[in-house]
Amino acid sequence: MERVLKFPAVASKNFLITIGDRSITGMVARDQMVGPWQVPVADAAVTTSTLNSTCGEAMAMGERTPVAVLDAVASGRLAVGETITNLASTAIGRLTDIKLSANWMAAAGQPGQDEALYRTVESVGMDLCPKLGIAIPVGKDSMSMHTGWSEDDRAMGVTSPLSLIITGFAPVLDVRKTVTPMLKRMDEPTDLILIDLGRGQNRLGASVLMQVYNRMGKVPANLDDAEDMKAFFAVIQGLVADEKLLAYHDRSDGGLLVTLAEMAFAGHVGIDVSLDLLAETKDAVTAVLFAEELGAVIQVRQADTEAVLSQLSAAGLDECSSVIGALNDEDRVRITHLEAPVLDLPRVDMMRWWWEVSFQMQRIRDNADCAEAEFDRWLDVADPGLHAHVPFEITAMEQVPTAPRPRVAILREQGVNGQLEMAAAFVTAGFDAIDVHMSDILGKGVELSDFIGLVACGGFSYGDVLGAGEGWAKSILFNAHAREQFATFFKREDTFTLGVCNGCQMLSNLREIIPGTTEWPHFVRNQSEQFEARTVMVEIQPSQSVLL
């Protein structure tokens, strides 16, 4: 289990995720990070269609390239299946609404590879997807996945296995109904239910378990029955729509044990799991835990369990649906088979195994002390994660002002991309938001005297290089007209200014023309030596700022 949890395809990808902005546009409803502890286990990405809508779009991926070493056709079918089981976590409605992008990679011309490609395209494109009612309107291919060289007068070469990377996308009826893998502790008992689309075959070929022991096995998992996948998707979508699911996580790399572990990690809870219904003998336990068959684990209220199982039975999935466990209060992952213990470990220990790869990567790439501090945070089992305590009453405006609405300049520069959501926020609060580009001010087309508010927006100004905001500030300080415009605006008693991201950095470099800024900081490299995109808690201190 430790080897599997530390395998890069299974382990936490936190080191990759936090170096990219996941909130820009203001329309991101579901990113990778799940729950108060921000654990990167989300099944699908979900965005809203507009800044004020609850409908939107979902996207997810599927791939099982290692399986192609044993069975290229199975790897392609599994890629499609994994995409669907990922997308099932959000409220799509109909399976036929999903569209796929297929990225094919193969070593064309190498022995056996042309046939492998042909048979996989044939199975995915002419059998599986038509049966599922799913179209593949777009894709790409790379047909040169072989490299050769000469060494000591011998011909050497490396041939990559056939690889199909599927990206699925679909309209979402209600982004608020998206279910995550985070197990929830409720005031009432809950059950964990496994839906095994492999129907007990538990094939281990090319699984992560095999790979960590330098083996491949013989027979891999597969998507055997399109009707099972259709039934699975329909039932899950019904449960999502009726809000019967507390948590959902599809089974993929690492198998059932990893699925359950990641759900426990996200929820910071312990689980008790029984394999009595899944393994007839002790020898079958390993395959049950590590087989990467398609399927999912769901958490439901115990009061709903019978109804959920009835729906699965009505869909023909009764033989592959089992109640396998529940939460415990000891924060341990406990697995038993016929009352004999299979596994009993603190969740924290397992989570640190799972986090190890990300920690080691960050430790090399970034500041080692910061990486270790984050890694050690998981030792604090009492950490409540993100939470809010609001000691004042939040009240909605009785009536948004209609006229005159205060005018605020939403200021942007080359590369800035946060202006639309900023404008929407101010319009919602009763302002008249005006798009102002720096070229408007430098070209004397816009006068700041026409505004009472100025917001310098964030994003990738000047390619988002370190010090981009400083370059933006110099375009103001070294232009006589712009300098006079901003200096006059800052000196007025009836104005306010807000800077976000590079806009904040820009304002910090305008200290010489902003009254009362002698104590303002200058932005330099951060301690971690890395761009950090994280959701954090802040305390709102007493302030004379009109914004607070």
C-alpha positions as a printed Julia matrix, in Angstrom:
548×3 Matrix{Float64}:
   0.0     0.0     0.0
   2.84    2.4     0.8
   4.44    1.74   -2.57
   1.16    2.35   -4.38
   0.36    5.57   -2.51
   3.84    6.93   -3.34
   3.61    6.02   -7.03
   3.57    9.3    -9.04
   0.39    8.42  -10.97
  -1.41    7.95   -7.63
   0.33   10.36   -5.25
  -0.73   13.95   -4.58
  -0.06   16.39   -7.44
  -0.11   19.38   -5.1
   3.32   20.6    -6.23
   1.97   21.03   -9.77
  -1.42   22.46   -8.86
  -0.42   25.33   -6.58
   1.82   26.95   -9.22
  -1.18   27.8   -11.41
  -4.01   30.27  -10.86
  -7.28   28.34  -10.45
  -9.64   31.22   -9.68
  -9.29   33.6   -12.61
 -12.54   34.48  -14.48
 -14.56   34.27  -11.27
 -16.47   31.39  -12.86
 -14.53   28.41  -11.47
 -17.03   26.34   -9.51
 -14.86   23.25   -8.93
 -11.09   23.14   -9.09
  -8.71   20.35   -8.04
  -8.64   21.26   -4.35
 -11.42   19.75   -2.27
 -12.72   20.7     1.17
 -11.45   22.73    4.13
  -8.02   21.06    3.96
  -7.63   21.68    0.21
  -6.79   18.11   -0.81
  -6.27   17.72   -4.6
  -8.64   14.84   -5.4
 -11.47   16.38   -7.47
 -12.81   14.14  -10.25
 -13.86   16.88  -12.69
 -13.39   20.57  -13.38
 -16.58   22.66  -13.36
 -17.12   26.26  -14.45
 -20.21   28.46  -14.68
 -21.37   29.84  -18.02
 -21.54   33.42  -16.76
 -20.67   35.34  -13.62
 -24.21   35.09  -12.28
 -25.42   31.7   -13.53
 -25.63   28.28  -11.9
 -25.43   26.33  -15.14
 -22.06   25.71  -16.7
 -19.6    23.22  -18.13
 -17.61   20.26  -16.84
 -14.38   18.72  -18.11
 -12.53   15.56  -17.09
  -9.88   13.23  -18.46
  -9.27    9.53  -18.77
  -6.18    7.52  -19.69
  -4.76    4.06  -19.01
  -1.64    4.0   -21.19
   0.23    1.25  -19.25
  -2.61   -1.16  -20.03
  -1.74   -0.9   -23.74
   1.41   -2.91  -23.09
  -0.88   -5.88  -22.48
  -4.05   -4.93  -24.38
  -4.24   -1.76  -26.49
  -7.98   -2.09  -27.06
  -8.65   -2.37  -23.32
  -6.55    0.74  -22.64
  -8.62    2.76  -25.11
 -11.94    1.57  -23.73
 -10.8     2.25  -20.17
  -9.8     5.82  -21.12
 -13.34    6.49  -22.3
 -14.81    4.78  -19.24
 -12.66    6.71  -16.78
 -13.68    9.99  -18.4
 -17.33    9.12  -17.92
 -16.95    8.0   -14.3
 -15.13   11.27  -13.58
 -17.83   13.4   -15.21
 -20.58   11.51  -13.4
 -19.76   13.52  -10.26
 -21.53   16.61  -11.6
 -25.09   17.28  -12.76
 -24.95   16.68  -16.5
 -28.21   14.82  -17.0
 -27.77   12.78  -20.15
 -24.79   10.65  -21.12
 -25.25   11.68  -24.74
 -24.52   15.3   -23.79
 -20.87   14.36  -23.22
 -18.48   15.04  -26.09
 -14.96   13.66  -26.29
 -11.61   14.85  -27.56
  -9.29   11.97  -28.44
  -5.51   12.42  -28.38
  -3.89    9.39  -30.01
  -0.18    8.64  -29.66
   1.42    5.65  -31.34
   4.71    4.42  -32.78
   3.5     4.03  -36.35
   5.46    1.55  -38.43
   6.85   -0.38  -35.47
   6.09   -4.11  -35.2
   2.52   -4.68  -34.05
   1.8    -1.01  -33.38
  -0.18   -0.26  -36.53
  -2.56   -3.11  -35.8
  -2.85   -2.07  -32.14
  -3.81    1.44  -33.26
  -6.29    0.16  -35.84
  -8.0    -2.24  -33.44
  -8.24    0.39  -30.69
  -9.67    3.05  -33.01
 -12.1     0.48  -34.32
 -13.24   -0.54  -30.82
 -13.51    2.97  -29.4
 -14.81    4.8   -32.45
 -17.02    2.19  -34.1
 -18.22    0.07  -31.18
 -18.02    1.6   -27.69
 -18.83    5.27  -28.31
 -21.74    4.54  -30.7
 -23.21    2.18  -28.1
 -22.85    4.89  -25.45
 -24.29    7.55  -27.76
 -21.19    9.71  -27.38
 -19.52   11.6   -30.24
 -15.81   12.32  -30.71
 -15.9    15.58  -32.7
 -12.29   16.6   -32.11
  -8.85   15.19  -31.4
  -5.25   15.01  -32.54
  -2.55   12.44  -33.09
   1.18   11.94  -32.69
   2.39    8.97  -34.73
   6.15    9.08  -34.07
   6.36    7.65  -30.57
   9.56    5.72  -31.26
  13.15    6.79  -31.02
  16.22    4.86  -32.16
  19.97    5.23  -31.85
  23.2     3.27  -32.23
  25.29    2.14  -29.3
  28.47    0.03  -29.67
  27.44   -0.75  -33.25
  24.1    -2.06  -32.01
  20.73   -0.62  -32.99
  18.88    0.57  -29.9
  15.36    1.89  -29.6
  12.47    2.79  -27.31
   8.87    2.34  -28.4
   6.12    3.96  -26.36
   2.93    1.94  -25.94
  -0.18    3.09  -27.74
  -1.69    5.93  -25.74
  -5.2     7.34  -25.93
  -5.84   10.41  -23.79
  -9.53   11.24  -23.62
 -10.83   14.64  -22.58
 -14.56   14.78  -21.97
 -16.67   17.91  -21.75
 -20.37   18.47  -21.17
 -22.91   21.13  -20.19
 -23.8    21.18  -16.48
 -27.37   21.78  -15.38
 -26.52   23.05  -11.88
 -22.91   23.49  -10.74
 -24.03   23.61   -7.11
 -24.91   19.92   -7.2
 -21.39   18.74   -8.04
 -20.27   16.04   -5.59
 -16.67   15.72   -4.41
 -14.68   12.8    -2.92
 -14.7    14.42    0.54
 -16.34   12.12    3.07
 -18.72   14.04    5.32
 -19.28   13.48    9.0
 -23.01   13.81    9.64
 -25.29   13.83   12.67
 -26.68   10.54   11.39
 -24.94    7.31   10.28
 -23.76    6.98    6.69
 -22.74    4.09    4.45
 -20.04    3.61    1.84
 -21.24    1.76   -1.26
 -18.98    0.3    -3.95
 -20.31    0.09   -7.5
 -18.0    -2.38   -9.25
 -18.39   -2.24  -13.04
 -15.75   -4.97  -13.28
 -18.32   -7.3   -11.71
 -15.86   -8.98   -9.38
 -13.22   -9.84  -11.97
 -10.56   -7.73  -10.2
  -8.04   -8.0   -13.03
  -4.6    -6.74  -11.96
  -2.76   -6.59  -15.29
  -0.75   -3.34  -15.75
  -2.14   -1.96  -12.49
  -0.09    0.32  -10.28
   0.34   -2.56   -7.85
   2.02   -4.57  -10.6
   4.14   -1.63  -11.72
   5.59   -0.91   -8.27
   6.91   -4.5    -8.23
   8.29   -4.27  -11.78
   5.69   -6.62  -13.15
   2.9    -6.29  -15.68
   0.66   -9.27  -15.09
  -1.42  -10.86  -17.83
  -5.02   -9.64  -17.98
  -5.91   -5.95  -17.42
  -9.2    -4.33  -16.52
 -11.57   -3.43  -19.35
 -14.87   -1.77  -20.1
 -16.73   -4.98  -20.91
 -20.34   -3.82  -21.19
 -21.49   -0.45  -22.54
 -24.95   -1.09  -21.05
 -23.46   -1.29  -17.56
 -21.75    2.08  -18.08
 -24.98    3.64  -19.34
 -26.9     2.28  -16.36
 -24.22    3.44  -13.93
 -24.2     6.96  -15.33
 -28.0     7.21  -15.28
 -28.28    6.1   -11.65
 -25.49    8.38  -10.43
 -26.99   11.34  -12.29
 -30.34   10.68  -10.66
 -28.73   10.57   -7.23
 -26.8    13.78   -7.95
 -29.97   15.54   -9.09
 -31.84   14.38   -5.96
 -28.86   15.37   -3.76
 -28.64   11.89   -2.26
 -24.86   11.63   -2.56
 -22.7    13.0     0.25
 -19.46   12.01   -1.52
 -18.43   10.38   -4.78
 -15.08    9.18   -6.11
 -14.42    7.05   -9.15
 -12.03    4.1    -9.03
  -8.98    4.38  -11.26
  -5.2     4.39  -10.64
  -4.38    2.4    -7.52
  -7.75    0.69   -7.21
 -10.33    0.56   -4.42
  -7.88    1.14   -1.59
  -6.63    4.4    -3.11
 -10.22    5.51   -3.82
 -11.19    5.01   -0.18
  -7.96    6.54    1.12
  -8.35    9.72   -0.94
 -11.93   10.11    0.25
 -10.73    9.78    3.85
  -7.86   12.24    3.22
 -10.24   14.88    1.87
 -12.67   14.48    4.76
 -10.05   14.07    7.52
 -12.0    11.07    8.8
 -11.36    7.44    9.55
 -13.17    4.6     7.82
 -14.07    1.0     8.61
 -14.28   -1.21    5.51
 -15.31   -4.85    5.27
 -14.32   -6.97    2.27
 -16.63   -9.85    3.22
 -18.91   -9.28    0.22
 -16.04   -8.68   -2.21
 -13.53  -11.46   -1.51
 -14.48  -15.08   -0.98
 -11.01  -16.04    0.25
  -8.06  -14.35    1.9
  -6.04  -14.78   -1.29
  -8.53  -12.59   -3.18
  -8.14   -9.59   -0.86
  -5.15   -8.05   -2.63
  -6.87   -8.09   -6.02
 -10.02   -6.56   -4.52
  -8.03   -3.67   -3.03
  -5.73   -2.9    -5.97
  -7.58   -3.89   -9.16
  -8.23   -0.81  -11.31
 -11.62   -1.84  -12.64
 -14.08    0.9   -13.51
 -16.58    1.95  -10.88
 -17.02    4.3    -7.95
 -17.48    4.57   -4.2
 -20.35    6.7    -2.92
 -21.28    7.91    0.55
 -24.99    8.1     1.38
 -27.07    8.56    4.51
 -27.86    5.19    6.02
 -31.52    6.17    5.84
 -31.14    6.38    2.04
 -29.08    3.22    1.57
 -31.99    0.9     0.82
 -33.48    3.3    -1.74
 -30.1     3.78   -3.43
 -29.5     0.05   -3.66
 -32.99   -0.37   -5.09
 -32.19    2.12   -7.85
 -28.96    0.3    -8.64
 -30.84   -3.0    -8.7
 -33.49   -1.62  -11.02
 -30.69   -0.57  -13.37
 -29.28   -4.09  -13.41
 -26.34   -3.27  -11.16
 -27.43   -5.14   -8.02
 -24.79   -7.85   -8.4
 -21.98   -5.29   -8.49
 -23.2    -2.93   -5.74
 -22.26   -3.55   -2.11
 -22.29   -1.69    1.19
 -18.66   -1.97    2.23
 -18.15    0.38    5.15
 -18.77    3.48    7.23
 -16.88    6.24    9.02
 -15.19    5.77   12.39
 -14.26    8.18   15.19
 -10.66    7.01   15.56
  -9.27    8.67   12.42
  -7.91    5.31   11.28
  -8.27    3.38    8.05
  -9.35   -0.09    9.08
 -10.04   -2.9     6.62
 -11.2    -6.37    7.62
 -12.04   -9.63    5.86
 -14.16  -12.23    7.65
 -13.43  -10.37   10.91
  -9.68  -10.73   10.38
  -7.73   -7.45   10.19
  -6.27   -6.64    6.78
  -5.16   -3.09    7.51
  -5.32   -0.76   10.5
  -3.34    2.46   10.19
  -3.69    6.11   11.2
  -5.11    8.13    8.31
  -2.34   10.69    8.86
   0.39    8.14    8.18
  -1.25    7.07    4.94
  -1.79   10.66    3.89
   1.88   11.5     4.39
   2.85    8.54    2.23
   0.48    9.88   -0.42
   1.91   13.42   -0.06
   5.55   12.28   -0.07
   6.22   12.71   -3.81
   4.79   16.23   -3.87
   6.8    17.13   -0.77
  10.05   15.85   -2.23
   9.46   17.69   -5.52
   8.69   20.95   -3.72
  11.69   20.45   -1.46
  14.01   20.33   -4.47
  12.29   22.95   -6.58
  11.26   25.51   -3.94
  12.34   26.52   -0.46
  12.93   23.29    1.5
  11.83   24.82    4.83
   8.46   25.84    3.34
   7.94   22.41    1.84
   8.69   20.74    5.17
   6.39   23.11    7.05
   3.52   22.22    4.73
   4.29   18.51    4.94
   4.29   18.65    8.74
   0.9    20.37    8.81
  -0.7    17.0     8.13
   0.52   15.81   11.54
  -1.95   18.16   13.23
  -5.11   16.07   13.3
  -6.92   18.91   15.11
  -6.36   21.37   12.26
  -9.89   22.55   11.34
  -8.85   23.62    7.84
 -10.51   26.56    6.15
 -13.38   27.91    8.23
 -15.1    31.22    8.76
 -16.08   33.08   11.91
 -17.93   36.28   11.09
 -18.58   38.35   14.23
 -20.67   40.93   12.36
 -23.94   40.6    10.52
 -23.8    40.41    6.74
 -26.83   42.13    5.26
 -27.81   42.51    1.65
 -28.42   46.0     0.32
 -32.09   46.83    0.51
 -31.93   48.47   -2.87
 -29.04   48.85   -5.28
 -28.67   52.54   -6.16
 -30.02   53.36   -9.6
 -28.95   56.95  -10.12
 -26.49   58.37   -9.74
 -24.34   55.25   -9.54
 -20.76   56.02   -8.44
 -18.3    55.6   -11.32
 -15.33   53.31  -10.8
 -12.51   52.82  -13.28
 -11.62   49.14  -13.79
  -7.99   49.68  -14.78
  -6.07   47.13  -16.81
  -2.79   46.84  -18.63
  -1.36   44.51  -21.24
  -2.02   40.9   -20.17
  -4.35   41.69  -17.25
  -7.2    39.18  -17.19
  -9.12   39.8   -13.97
 -11.11   42.82  -15.1
 -14.42   41.18  -15.98
 -15.09   39.59  -12.61
 -13.91   42.76  -10.89
 -16.34   44.85  -12.92
 -19.14   42.4   -12.15
 -18.46   42.66   -8.42
 -18.66   46.45   -8.48
 -21.77   46.51  -10.65
 -23.43   44.1    -8.21
 -22.49   46.43   -5.34
 -24.18   49.38   -7.05
 -21.34   51.01   -9.0
 -21.09   52.0   -12.63
 -17.97   50.11  -13.75
 -16.03   51.55  -16.69
 -13.35   49.61  -18.58
 -10.17   51.74  -18.65
  -6.97   50.56  -20.34
  -3.66   52.23  -19.6
  -3.5    53.28  -23.24
  -6.7    55.3   -22.65
  -4.92   57.32  -19.98
  -1.59   57.61  -21.79
  -3.43   58.68  -24.94
  -5.45   61.27  -22.96
  -8.73   59.65  -23.95
  -9.85   59.12  -20.34
  -9.55   61.45  -17.35
  -9.39   59.99  -13.83
 -11.18   63.08  -12.58
 -14.38   61.49  -13.9
 -14.19   58.67  -11.29
 -14.45   58.29   -7.54
 -13.0    54.76   -7.54
  -9.98   53.14   -9.19
  -9.3    49.4    -9.26
  -6.02   48.1   -10.67
  -6.77   44.52  -11.68
  -4.6    41.44  -11.61
  -3.53   38.79  -14.03
  -0.6    38.21  -16.29
   0.48   41.77  -16.99
   3.74   41.92  -18.95
   3.79   38.12  -19.17
   3.52   37.84  -15.37
   7.27   38.07  -14.96
   8.59   38.88  -11.49
   8.23   42.61  -10.99
   5.55   43.02  -13.66
   3.69   45.45  -11.41
   6.86   47.53  -11.09
   7.01   47.9   -14.86
   3.37   48.96  -14.87
   4.11   51.59  -12.2
   7.01   53.01  -14.2
   4.76   53.51  -17.21
   2.86   55.93  -14.95
   5.74   57.56  -13.11
   7.77   58.24  -16.25
   4.86   59.71  -18.23
   4.15   63.31  -17.2
   0.46   63.24  -18.14
  -0.23   59.87  -16.47
   1.73   60.84  -13.35
  -0.29   64.03  -12.97
  -3.58   62.14  -13.49
  -2.83   59.55  -10.8
  -1.25   61.97   -8.32
  -4.27   64.27   -8.5
  -6.66   61.32   -8.08
  -4.83   60.04   -5.0
  -4.82   63.47   -3.35
  -8.59   63.9    -3.63
 -10.59   63.33   -0.44
 -13.53   61.63   -2.21
 -11.76   58.71   -3.9
 -10.77   55.13   -3.09
  -8.3    52.78   -4.77
  -7.97   49.0    -4.78
  -5.08   46.98   -6.18
  -5.2    43.21   -6.74
  -2.36   40.88   -7.71
  -0.09   42.72  -10.15
  -2.3    45.76   -9.61
  -1.39   45.65   -5.92
   2.29   45.36   -6.8
   1.89   48.3    -9.17
   0.31   50.51   -6.49
   3.07   49.66   -4.01
   5.51   51.19   -6.47
   3.52   54.43   -6.71
   4.27   55.36   -3.07
   5.93   58.62   -4.01
   2.67   60.03   -5.42
   0.25   58.51   -2.88
  -0.16   60.43    0.41
   0.34   58.49    3.64
   2.22   55.53    2.2
   5.59   55.8     3.94
   5.07   52.43    5.64
   3.94   50.56    2.54
   5.94   47.46    1.65
   7.9    46.74   -1.48
   7.1    43.38   -3.04
  10.1    41.09   -3.46
  10.59   37.35   -3.92
   8.56   35.31   -1.48
  10.1    32.86    0.98
   8.98   29.77   -0.91
  10.62   30.97   -4.14
   7.46   29.99   -6.01
   4.19   31.49   -7.23
   1.61   30.22   -4.72
  -2.01   29.82   -5.77
  -3.75   28.84   -2.57
  -7.05   29.47   -0.84
  -6.21   30.93    2.56
  -7.95   32.45    5.56
  -7.64   36.13    6.4
  -8.83   38.14    9.37
 -10.58   41.41    8.65
  -9.01   43.9    11.05
 -10.59   47.23   12.02
  -9.92   49.56    9.13
 -10.86   52.98    7.82
 -10.93   51.6     4.27
 -14.31   52.13    2.63
 -13.91   48.61    1.16
 -13.79   47.01    4.63
